[in-house]
Amino acid sequence: MEPFHRRYMVSKKVLKWWAAMVKDLPIETIAPQHGAPLKGAAIGEFIAWAQTLDCGIDRMSLRDYAIPP
């Protein structure tokens, strides 16, 4: 799950905003398109993990925009 979220989530800022928005909702299941559903304590664990994940543009550097030798 980590490689997917690191690559496809836009930024840590956006993921943190999403986590703050949903953390207090009465979520029964998170059903990802690929992978096992999350239920119970796993939901809170996922949200806590997501709000601290370095991802997307936060992981990029000038190295990603260099012309190959």
Backbone as XML, in Angstrom:
<?xml version="1.0"?>
<chain id="A" units="angstrom">
  <residue number="1" name="MET">
    <atom name="N" x="0.823" y="-1.186" z="0.000"/>
    <atom name="CA" x="0.000" y="0.000" z="0.000"/>
    <atom name="C" x="0.873" y="1.259" z="0.000"/>
  </residue>
  <residue number="2" name="GLU">
    <atom name="N" x="2.010" y="1.197" z="0.682"/>
    <atom name="CA" x="2.856" y="2.385" z="0.786"/>
    <atom name="C" x="3.374" y="2.870" z="-0.563"/>
  </residue>
  <residue number="3" name="PRO">
    <atom name="N" x="3.929" y="1.995" z="-1.414"/>
    <atom name="CA" x="4.428" y="2.502" z="-2.708"/>
    <atom name="C" x="3.346" y="3.205" z="-3.528"/>
  </residue>
  <residue number="4" name="PHE">
    <atom name="N" x="2.143" y="2.669" z="-3.528"/>
    <atom name="CA" x="1.050" y="3.300" z="-4.269"/>
    <atom name="C" x="0.789" y="4.709" z="-3.741"/>
  </residue>
  <residue number="5" name="HIS">
    <atom name="N" x="0.621" y="4.832" z="-2.434"/>
    <atom name="CA" x="0.291" y="6.128" z="-1.861"/>
    <atom name="C" x="1.438" y="7.131" z="-1.995"/>
  </residue>
  <residue number="6" name="ARG">
    <atom name="N" x="2.664" y="6.661" z="-1.884"/>
    <atom name="CA" x="3.803" y="7.571" z="-2.059"/>
    <atom name="C" x="3.810" y="8.163" z="-3.470"/>
  </residue>
  <residue number="7" name="ARG">
    <atom name="N" x="3.453" y="7.348" z="-4.445"/>
    <atom name="CA" x="3.525" y="7.800" z="-5.833"/>
    <atom name="C" x="2.290" y="8.569" z="-6.286"/>
  </residue>
  <residue number="8" name="TYR">
    <atom name="N" x="1.105" y="8.107" z="-5.915"/>
    <atom name="CA" x="-0.114" y="8.650" z="-6.512"/>
    <atom name="C" x="-0.852" y="9.698" z="-5.684"/>
  </residue>
  <residue number="9" name="MET">
    <atom name="N" x="-0.510" y="9.864" z="-4.421"/>
    <atom name="CA" x="-1.110" y="10.947" z="-3.657"/>
    <atom name="C" x="-0.351" y="12.226" z="-4.009"/>
  </residue>
  <residue number="10" name="VAL">
    <atom name="N" x="-1.056" y="13.305" z="-4.196"/>
    <atom name="CA" x="-0.471" y="14.547" z="-4.712"/>
    <atom name="C" x="0.618" y="15.100" z="-3.804"/>
  </residue>
  <residue number="11" name="SER">
    <atom name="N" x="0.329" y="15.223" z="-2.505"/>
    <atom name="CA" x="1.301" y="15.815" z="-1.591"/>
    <atom name="C" x="0.928" y="15.464" z="-0.157"/>
  </residue>
  <residue number="12" name="LYS">
    <atom name="N" x="1.910" y="15.606" z="0.721"/>
    <atom name="CA" x="1.678" y="15.360" z="2.134"/>
    <atom name="C" x="0.628" y="16.337" z="2.671"/>
  </residue>
  <residue number="13" name="LYS">
    <atom name="N" x="0.669" y="17.579" z="2.188"/>
    <atom name="CA" x="-0.286" y="18.587" z="2.636"/>
    <atom name="C" x="-1.718" y="18.148" z="2.333"/>
  </residue>
  <residue number="14" name="VAL">
    <atom name="N" x="-1.964" y="17.701" z="1.123"/>
    <atom name="CA" x="-3.305" y="17.282" z="0.720"/>
    <atom name="C" x="-3.743" y="16.042" z="1.497"/>
  </residue>
  <residue number="15" name="LEU">
    <atom name="N" x="-2.837" y="15.083" z="1.673"/>
    <atom name="CA" x="-3.169" y="13.866" z="2.417"/>
    <atom name="C" x="-3.466" y="14.207" z="3.879"/>
  </residue>
  <residue number="16" name="LYS">
    <atom name="N" x="-2.734" y="15.154" z="4.450"/>
    <atom name="CA" x="-2.974" y="15.583" z="5.828"/>
    <atom name="C" x="-4.343" y="16.253" z="5.949"/>
  </residue>
  <residue number="17" name="TRP">
    <atom name="N" x="-4.697" y="17.085" z="4.963"/>
    <atom name="CA" x="-6.027" y="17.716" z="4.978"/>
    <atom name="C" x="-7.128" y="16.667" z="4.899"/>
  </residue>
  <residue number="18" name="TRP">
    <atom name="N" x="-6.944" y="15.663" z="4.025"/>
    <atom name="CA" x="-7.945" y="14.593" z="3.901"/>
    <atom name="C" x="-8.089" y="13.865" z="5.225"/>
  </residue>
  <residue number="19" name="ALA">
    <atom name="N" x="-6.952" y="13.509" z="5.850"/>
    <atom name="CA" x="-6.991" y="12.778" z="7.120"/>
    <atom name="C" x="-7.719" y="13.591" z="8.198"/>
  </residue>
  <residue number="20" name="ALA">
    <atom name="N" x="-7.434" y="14.884" z="8.263"/>
    <atom name="CA" x="-8.105" y="15.740" z="9.247"/>
    <atom name="C" x="-9.611" y="15.793" z="8.994"/>
  </residue>
  <residue number="21" name="MET">
    <atom name="N" x="-9.998" y="15.785" z="7.732"/>
    <atom name="CA" x="-11.406" y="15.861" z="7.368"/>
    <atom name="C" x="-12.163" y="14.594" z="7.774"/>
  </residue>
  <residue number="22" name="VAL">
    <atom name="N" x="-11.549" y="13.421" z="7.612"/>
    <atom name="CA" x="-12.285" y="12.168" z="7.808"/>
    <atom name="C" x="-12.051" y="11.490" z="9.149"/>
  </residue>
  <residue number="23" name="LYS">
    <atom name="N" x="-11.064" y="11.911" z="9.915"/>
    <atom name="CA" x="-10.672" y="11.155" z="11.114"/>
    <atom name="C" x="-11.786" y="10.999" z="12.147"/>
  </residue>
  <residue number="24" name="ASP">
    <atom name="N" x="-12.702" y="11.943" z="12.217"/>
    <atom name="CA" x="-13.770" y="11.856" z="13.216"/>
    <atom name="C" x="-15.089" y="11.326" z="12.659"/>
  </residue>
  <residue number="25" name="LEU">
    <atom name="N" x="-15.104" y="10.931" z="11.388"/>
    <atom name="CA" x="-16.317" y="10.367" z="10.799"/>
    <atom name="C" x="-16.519" y="8.931" z="11.282"/>
  </residue>
  <residue number="26" name="PRO">
    <atom name="N" x="-17.751" y="8.463" z="11.358"/>
    <atom name="CA" x="-18.017" y="7.085" z="11.787"/>
    <atom name="C" x="-17.811" y="6.099" z="10.621"/>
  </residue>
  <residue number="27" name="ILE">
    <atom name="N" x="-16.572" y="5.924" z="10.203"/>
    <atom name="CA" x="-16.250" y="5.074" z="9.057"/>
    <atom name="C" x="-16.259" y="3.605" z="9.491"/>
  </residue>
  <residue number="28" name="GLU">
    <atom name="N" x="-17.019" y="2.792" z="8.804"/>
    <atom name="CA" x="-17.073" y="1.362" z="9.115"/>
    <atom name="C" x="-16.073" y="0.567" z="8.287"/>
  </residue>
  <residue number="29" name="THR">
    <atom name="N" x="-15.852" y="1.000" z="7.041"/>
    <atom name="CA" x="-14.961" y="0.269" z="6.139"/>
    <atom name="C" x="-14.306" y="1.233" z="5.168"/>
  </residue>
  <residue number="30" name="ILE">
    <atom name="N" x="-13.033" y="1.018" z="4.914"/>
    <atom name="CA" x="-12.369" y="1.661" z="3.792"/>
    <atom name="C" x="-12.118" y="0.536" z="2.800"/>
  </residue>
  <residue number="31" name="ALA">
    <atom name="N" x="-12.719" y="0.645" z="1.634"/>
    <atom name="CA" x="-12.646" y="-0.413" z="0.632"/>
    <atom name="C" x="-11.822" y="0.060" z="-0.570"/>
  </residue>
  <residue number="32" name="PRO">
    <atom name="N" x="-10.504" y="-0.192" z="-0.547"/>
    <atom name="CA" x="-9.667" y="0.247" z="-1.664"/>
    <atom name="C" x="-9.997" y="-0.502" z="-2.950"/>
  </residue>
  <residue number="33" name="GLN">
    <atom name="N" x="-9.720" y="0.142" z="-4.048"/>
    <atom name="CA" x="-9.964" y="-0.498" z="-5.342"/>
    <atom name="C" x="-9.119" y="-1.764" z="-5.491"/>
  </residue>
  <residue number="34" name="HIS">
    <atom name="N" x="-7.888" y="-1.699" z="-4.997"/>
    <atom name="CA" x="-6.990" y="-2.858" z="-5.040"/>
    <atom name="C" x="-6.513" y="-3.108" z="-3.622"/>
  </residue>
  <residue number="35" name="GLY">
    <atom name="N" x="-6.771" y="-4.292" z="-3.107"/>
    <atom name="CA" x="-6.329" y="-4.619" z="-1.752"/>
    <atom name="C" x="-7.492" y="-4.946" z="-0.844"/>
  </residue>
  <residue number="36" name="ALA">
    <atom name="N" x="-7.132" y="-5.414" z="0.333"/>
    <atom name="CA" x="-8.134" y="-5.851" z="1.304"/>
    <atom name="C" x="-8.827" y="-4.663" z="1.965"/>
  </residue>
  <residue number="37" name="PRO">
    <atom name="N" x="-10.119" y="-4.822" z="2.267"/>
    <atom name="CA" x="-10.837" y="-3.766" z="2.984"/>
    <atom name="C" x="-10.248" y="-3.553" z="4.375"/>
  </residue>
  <residue number="38" name="LEU">
    <atom name="N" x="-10.331" y="-2.318" z="4.857"/>
    <atom name="CA" x="-9.877" y="-1.995" z="6.204"/>
    <atom name="C" x="-11.099" y="-1.798" z="7.079"/>
  </residue>
  <residue number="39" name="LYS">
    <atom name="N" x="-11.075" y="-2.431" z="8.263"/>
    <atom name="CA" x="-12.196" y="-2.321" z="9.204"/>
    <atom name="C" x="-11.645" y="-2.168" z="10.610"/>
  </residue>
  <residue number="40" name="GLY">
    <atom name="N" x="-12.483" y="-1.710" z="11.503"/>
    <atom name="CA" x="-12.113" y="-1.606" z="12.913"/>
    <atom name="C" x="-10.937" y="-0.674" z="13.141"/>
  </residue>
  <residue number="41" name="ALA">
    <atom name="N" x="-10.002" y="-1.117" z="13.993"/>
    <atom name="CA" x="-8.845" y="-0.302" z="14.361"/>
    <atom name="C" x="-7.976" y="0.039" z="13.158"/>
  </residue>
  <residue number="42" name="ALA">
    <atom name="N" x="-8.009" y="-0.795" z="12.122"/>
    <atom name="CA" x="-7.183" y="-0.555" z="10.934"/>
    <atom name="C" x="-7.543" y="0.769" z="10.251"/>
  </residue>
  <residue number="43" name="ILE">
    <atom name="N" x="-8.773" y="1.219" z="10.401"/>
    <atom name="CA" x="-9.189" y="2.487" z="9.779"/>
    <atom name="C" x="-8.450" y="3.655" z="10.431"/>
  </residue>
  <residue number="44" name="GLY">
    <atom name="N" x="-8.455" y="3.718" z="11.735"/>
    <atom name="CA" x="-7.752" y="4.781" z="12.439"/>
    <atom name="C" x="-6.250" y="4.715" z="12.210"/>
  </residue>
  <residue number="45" name="GLU">
    <atom name="N" x="-5.724" y="3.501" z="12.160"/>
    <atom name="CA" x="-4.289" y="3.323" z="11.899"/>
    <atom name="C" x="-3.935" y="3.828" z="10.504"/>
  </residue>
  <residue number="46" name="PHE">
    <atom name="N" x="-4.780" y="3.538" z="9.526"/>
    <atom name="CA" x="-4.520" y="4.004" z="8.167"/>
    <atom name="C" x="-4.557" y="5.526" z="8.094"/>
  </residue>
  <residue number="47" name="ILE">
    <atom name="N" x="-5.555" y="6.136" z="8.709"/>
    <atom name="CA" x="-5.674" y="7.589" z="8.666"/>
    <atom name="C" x="-4.475" y="8.244" z="9.360"/>
  </residue>
  <residue number="48" name="ALA">
    <atom name="N" x="-4.060" y="7.719" z="10.499"/>
    <atom name="CA" x="-2.891" y="8.260" z="11.201"/>
    <atom name="C" x="-1.639" y="8.116" z="10.347"/>
  </residue>
  <residue number="49" name="TRP">
    <atom name="N" x="-1.487" y="6.976" z="9.700"/>
    <atom name="CA" x="-0.335" y="6.745" z="8.829"/>
    <atom name="C" x="-0.375" y="7.691" z="7.637"/>
  </residue>
  <residue number="50" name="ALA">
    <atom name="N" x="-1.530" y="7.850" z="7.035"/>
    <atom name="CA" x="-1.658" y="8.678" z="5.831"/>
    <atom name="C" x="-1.313" y="10.136" z="6.099"/>
  </residue>
  <residue number="51" name="GLN">
    <atom name="N" x="-1.666" y="10.638" z="7.267"/>
    <atom name="CA" x="-1.431" y="12.068" z="7.514"/>
    <atom name="C" x="0.037" y="12.410" z="7.725"/>
  </residue>
  <residue number="52" name="THR">
    <atom name="N" x="0.903" y="11.417" z="7.814"/>
    <atom name="CA" x="2.329" y="11.688" z="7.987"/>
    <atom name="C" x="3.168" y="11.206" z="6.805"/>
  </residue>
  <residue number="53" name="LEU">
    <atom name="N" x="2.532" y="10.684" z="5.781"/>
    <atom name="CA" x="3.259" y="10.075" z="4.663"/>
    <atom name="C" x="3.851" y="11.128" z="3.731"/>
  </residue>
  <residue number="54" name="ASP">
    <atom name="N" x="5.149" y="11.049" z="3.495"/>
    <atom name="CA" x="5.765" y="11.877" z="2.454"/>
    <atom name="C" x="5.391" y="11.265" z="1.119"/>
  </residue>
  <residue number="55" name="CYS">
    <atom name="N" x="4.834" y="12.075" z="0.233"/>
    <atom name="CA" x="4.353" y="11.516" z="-1.025"/>
    <atom name="C" x="4.321" y="12.580" z="-2.117"/>
  </residue>
  <residue number="56" name="GLY">
    <atom name="N" x="4.061" y="12.139" z="-3.322"/>
    <atom name="CA" x="3.852" y="13.031" z="-4.453"/>
    <atom name="C" x="4.955" y="14.048" z="-4.652"/>
  </residue>
  <residue number="57" name="ILE">
    <atom name="N" x="4.563" y="15.302" z="-4.837"/>
    <atom name="CA" x="5.533" y="16.345" z="-5.157"/>
    <atom name="C" x="6.511" y="16.604" z="-4.018"/>
  </residue>
  <residue number="58" name="ASP">
    <atom name="N" x="6.166" y="16.217" z="-2.793"/>
    <atom name="CA" x="7.074" y="16.410" z="-1.667"/>
    <atom name="C" x="8.311" y="15.530" z="-1.768"/>
  </residue>
  <residue number="59" name="ARG">
    <atom name="N" x="8.250" y="14.498" z="-2.556"/>
    <atom name="CA" x="9.383" y="13.584" z="-2.718"/>
    <atom name="C" x="10.229" y="13.924" z="-3.938"/>
  </residue>
  <residue number="60" name="MET">
    <atom name="N" x="9.805" y="14.883" z="-4.713"/>
    <atom name="CA" x="10.521" y="15.218" z="-5.938"/>
    <atom name="C" x="11.645" y="16.210" z="-5.668"/>
  </residue>
  <residue number="61" name="SER">
    <atom name="N" x="12.616" y="16.205" z="-6.562"/>
    <atom name="CA" x="13.733" y="17.135" z="-6.463"/>
    <atom name="C" x="14.187" y="17.504" z="-7.879"/>
  </residue>
  <residue number="62" name="LEU">
    <atom name="N" x="15.191" y="18.335" z="-7.974"/>
    <atom name="CA" x="15.731" y="18.689" z="-9.288"/>
    <atom name="C" x="16.258" y="17.459" z="-10.018"/>
  </residue>
  <residue number="63" name="ARG">
    <atom name="N" x="16.655" y="16.458" z="-9.296"/>
    <atom name="CA" x="17.127" y="15.197" z="-9.875"/>
    <atom name="C" x="16.066" y="14.597" z="-10.804"/>
  </residue>
  <residue number="64" name="ASP">
    <atom name="N" x="14.793" y="14.801" z="-10.474"/>
    <atom name="CA" x="13.699" y="14.269" z="-11.282"/>
    <atom name="C" x="13.493" y="15.066" z="-12.568"/>
  </residue>
  <residue number="65" name="TYR">
    <atom name="N" x="14.130" y="16.226" z="-12.676"/>
    <atom name="CA" x="13.989" y="17.082" z="-13.851"/>
    <atom name="C" x="15.341" y="17.404" z="-14.461"/>
  </residue>
  <residue number="66" name="ALA">
    <atom name="N" x="16.163" y="16.376" z="-14.537"/>
    <atom name="CA" x="17.490" y="16.538" z="-15.144"/>
    <atom name="C" x="17.535" y="15.768" z="-16.463"/>
  </residue>
  <residue number="67" name="ILE">
    <atom name="N" x="18.165" y="16.350" z="-17.431"/>
    <atom name="CA" x="18.347" y="15.665" z="-18.705"/>
    <atom name="C" x="19.353" y="14.538" z="-18.497"/>
  </residue>
  <residue number="68" name="PRO">
    <atom name="N" x="19.031" y="13.324" z="-18.912"/>
    <atom name="CA" x="19.960" y="12.203" z="-18.707"/>
    <atom name="C" x="21.298" y="12.469" z="-19.417"/>
  </residue>
  <residue number="69" name="PRO">
    <atom name="N" x="22.395" y="11.979" z="-18.823"/>
    <atom name="CA" x="23.700" y="12.191" z="-19.440"/>
    <atom name="C" x="23.824" y="11.515" z="-20.799"/>
  </residue>
</chain>
